Amino acid sequence: MNIIRLLLGFFLPPLGVFLTVGVGPTLFINILLTLLGWLPGSVHAIWVIAKHNENPNREEGIY
């Protein structure tokens, strides 16, 4: 599942973030960054997914 989320985070950044953290401030930040350009949204999505995989026991929040 992690590979799928990373690929979605690269090609469709908001979807990858949504599948990782759900609806919240992180998703809205990613949508804004994606609207500003695909690259910032993609970098943010991959970073969020990687950080979430690093510590999966952490409560959902802003990354």
N, C-alpha and C positions, 0 to 999 in steps of 0.2 A: 504494500500500500504506500510506503514511503516513496518509492520510485515514481509511482503514478502521481502523487502529490507534487513531487519536484518537477516532473514534466509539465503538469498543469500549471504550476507556479511559473514556469518559464514561458509557456505559450499563452495561457489564459490566467494572468496573475490573480485577479479577484476570486476566481473559482478555487485555485489552490489554497488561498488564504481562508476562504470560507470553509473548505473541507478540513482545514487544520484547526482553526480557532472558533469557527462559527460566526454569528452576527455579533459585532461589537465595534469598538473604536478602531481596532486594528484593521478590520475589513474596510471601514470607511476611509481610513488613511490610504489604504492600498488602492481603492477605487479612485481617489483624488490623484494619487501619483500616476496611475495608469492613464487617466484622462490627460495629464500633463505630458505623457509620453510613455510608450511601451517599455522602454528600457528602465526608467525609474521604478515603475510598477513591478516589473519582473525581478529586479534586484531586491526590492523590498520583500516580495513574496518568497523568494528563495531564502532570504535571511530569516524571515518569520518561521518558515517550515524547518529550517536547520536548527534554530534556537529551540523550537518546540520539541524536536526529536532529541535534542541534547538533554533536556530535563522534562520528561513527560509527566512527572508528578506535580509540577507547578500548576497553580490555579490559572485559569484563563485570565488574560489581562493584556495590557499594552506592551508590545515588544519594541 
